Amino acid sequence: YFFPYALMLSVAVVICQLAARLRSEARVARAGERRASTLARIARDLSSVIKVEQVVSICRDAITPLIGAQVVLLIPNEKDSLVTSQGTGPVDLSVAQWAFDHAQEAGLGTQTLSAADALYLPLKASMATRGVLAILPAGERLSNDPDDRRLLDACCSTIGLALERIHFVDVAQDTLVRMEGEKLRNTLLSAVSHDLKTPLTAIRGLAETLERTKELPEAD
């Protein structure tokens, strides 16, 4: 029965290969669905934030479990010097500042300052770079999966846009406060000038009358 045996063996090998391929495709599909749903959730959450602290919370709760590494958000101050929004993690501010100034990735796994213990990704937005995202791996290396890296880049872009929106919200609020202050100042000056107008007019009239004392009776 050599021929039936060979035929059955060939069919079994083909079925096993097809089953293994289907299992692999199913794993890839599940991973892709997980990444897409995570990115959609992050984008939805970031669309409503109005404070930097909320962005930090989303990075910690969503991105950290996704990539299996600690995430630290660094944002610039008034002098464009980066400051960490979290007091944890061995963050190298000099490497992060380079990534921010040059709008390029640096640190672990890159061609620039690769001796660093973390990966620093600039958070680029439409107008400017709004900060740096530091990725601190749990082990010695980060994941080399291209899909994970594309997901991380998409998250950085979304975070950068959220930080830019928060910046312009703060600018709008400051402008509104200045406008209200100017309006209040003008109202106050108008009220003061109106209160002074009547007595000043009376004083001016009396002064003009005193200039013509020769024409007035002594009693007046």
C-alpha positions in Angstrom: 0.0 0.0 0.0 2.8 2.4 -0.8 0.8 4.6 -3.1 -2.2 5.2 -0.7 0.3 5.8 2.1 2.2 8.4 0.1 -1.0 10.0 -1.0 -2.4 10.2 2.5 0.9 11.6 3.8 1.0 14.3 1.1 -2.6 15.3 1.9 -1.8 15.4 5.6 1.3 17.6 5.0 -0.7 20.0 2.8 -3.5 20.2 5.4 -1.0 20.8 8.2 0.6 23.6 6.2 -2.7 25.2 5.4 -3.8 25.0 9.0 -0.5 26.5 10.2 -0.9 29.3 7.6 -4.4 30.0 8.7 -3.4 30.1 12.4 -0.6 32.5 11.5 -2.9 34.7 9.5 -5.4 34.6 12.4 -2.8 35.8 14.8 -1.7 38.6 12.5 -5.4 39.6 12.0 -6.0 39.6 15.8 -2.8 41.7 16.4 -3.8 44.1 13.6 -7.3 44.5 15.0 -5.9 45.1 18.5 -3.6 47.8 17.2 -6.3 49.4 15.2 -8.8 49.4 18.1 -6.1 50.7 20.5 -5.2 53.5 18.1 -8.8 54.4 17.6 -9.3 54.5 21.4 -6.3 56.7 21.9 -7.4 59.1 19.2 -10.9 59.2 20.7 -9.6 59.9 24.2 -7.1 62.5 23.0 -9.7 64.4 21.0 -11.4 65.6 24.2 -8.4 66.5 26.4 -7.8 70.0 27.5 -4.8 69.5 29.9 -1.4 68.0 29.6 -2.1 65.9 32.6 -4.8 64.1 30.7 -2.4 63.3 27.9 0.1 61.9 30.4 -2.7 59.7 31.8 -3.7 58.4 28.4 0.0 57.6 27.5 0.4 55.7 30.8 -2.9 53.7 30.6 -3.0 53.0 26.9 0.4 53.0 25.2 2.4 51.4 28.1 0.4 48.1 28.1 0.4 48.0 24.3 4.1 48.1 23.7 5.2 46.6 27.0 7.5 49.5 27.9 7.4 52.5 30.2 6.4 55.7 28.5 7.4 59.2 29.7 6.1 62.4 28.1 8.4 65.4 28.0 7.1 68.8 27.1 8.9 72.2 26.6 8.6 75.0 29.0 8.6 78.7 28.2 12.3 78.6 27.2 11.8 75.5 24.9 13.7 73.3 27.4 12.2 69.9 28.0 10.9 69.0 31.4 9.5 65.6 32.3 5.8 65.3 33.2 6.5 62.3 35.3 9.1 61.8 38.0 9.8 58.2 37.1 12.2 56.5 34.7 15.9 57.1 33.8 15.2 59.8 31.2 18.2 61.4 29.6 17.1 65.0 29.1 20.1 65.8 26.9 19.2 63.1 24.3 15.5 64.1 24.6 16.4 67.8 23.9 18.4 66.8 20.8 15.4 64.9 19.5 13.2 67.9 20.2 15.5 70.5 18.7 16.2 68.4 15.5 12.7 66.8 15.2 14.3 63.4 14.8 14.3 60.2 16.7 17.3 59.4 18.9 18.5 57.0 21.5 18.1 53.2 21.7 17.8 51.4 18.4 18.6 54.5 16.3 21.7 55.9 14.5 21.9 58.9 16.8 23.1 58.6 20.4 22.3 54.9 20.4 24.0 54.3 23.7 21.0 55.8 25.5 18.8 53.5 27.6 15.6 54.8 26.0 14.1 55.6 22.6 13.2 59.3 22.2 10.5 60.1 19.6 9.6 63.7 18.7 5.9 64.6 18.8 5.5 66.4 15.6 2.4 68.5 14.9 1.3 70.6 12.0 2.9 73.8 13.3 5.9 72.7 15.4 7.3 69.9 17.5 5.3 69.8 20.8 7.4 67.5 22.9 9.2 64.1 23.1 7.9 60.7 24.0 10.5 58.6 25.8 10.2 54.8 25.5 11.9 52.9 28.3 12.0 49.1 27.5 11.4 46.6 30.2 14.2 44.5 28.8 17.4 45.4 27.0 15.8 45.9 23.6 12.6 47.2 22.1 10.3 45.2 19.8 11.5 45.2 16.2 8.0 44.5 14.8 7.4 47.0 12.0 3.6 47.0 12.8 4.4 48.0 16.4 6.7 50.8 15.2 4.1 52.1 12.8 1.5 52.0 15.6 3.9 53.9 17.8 4.6 56.5 15.1 0.8 57.0 14.7 0.4 57.4 18.4 3.2 60.1 18.5 1.5 62.0 15.7 -1.9 61.9 17.5 -0.3 63.0 20.8 1.5 65.8 19.0 -1.7 67.1 17.5 -3.4 66.9 20.9 -0.6 68.9 22.6 -0.8 71.5 19.8 -4.6 71.8 20.3 -4.0 72.3 24.1 -1.4 75.0 23.3 -3.7 76.9 21.2 -6.5 76.5 23.7 -4.2 78.1 26.3 -3.3 80.9 23.9 -7.0 81.6 23.2 -7.8 81.7 26.9 -4.9 84.1 27.6 -6.1 86.3 24.7 -9.6 86.2 26.1 -8.4 87.2 29.5 -6.4 90.1 28.0 -9.5 91.2 26.0 -11.7 91.2 29.1 -9.0 93.1 31.0 -8.8 95.7 28.3 -12.6 96.0 28.2 -12.8 96.4 32.0 -10.1 99.1 31.9 -11.9 101.0 29.2 -15.2 100.7 31.2 -13.4 102.0 34.3 -11.9 104.9 32.4 -15.2 105.8 30.9 -16.9 105.8 34.3 -14.1 107.9 35.9 -14.2 110.4 33.1 -17.9 110.6 33.3 -17.8 111.2 37.1 -15.1 113.9 36.6 -16.8 115.6 33.7 -19.6 117.3 35.7 -17.4 118.9 38.4 -14.7 119.9 35.9 -17.3 121.6 33.8 -18.6 123.5 36.9 -15.1 124.5 37.9 -14.3 125.7 34.4 -17.5 127.8 34.3 -16.8 129.3 37.7 -13.2 130.1 36.6 -14.5 131.9 33.5 -16.9 133.8 35.7 -14.2 134.9 38.0 -12.3 136.3 35.1 -15.1 138.8 34.6 -15.4 140.0 38.2 -15.6 143.6 37.0 -18.9 143.0 35.3 -20.5 141.4 38.3 -22.1 143.0 41.4 -20.0 142.9 44.6 -22.5 140.5 46.2 -22.2 138.0 43.4 
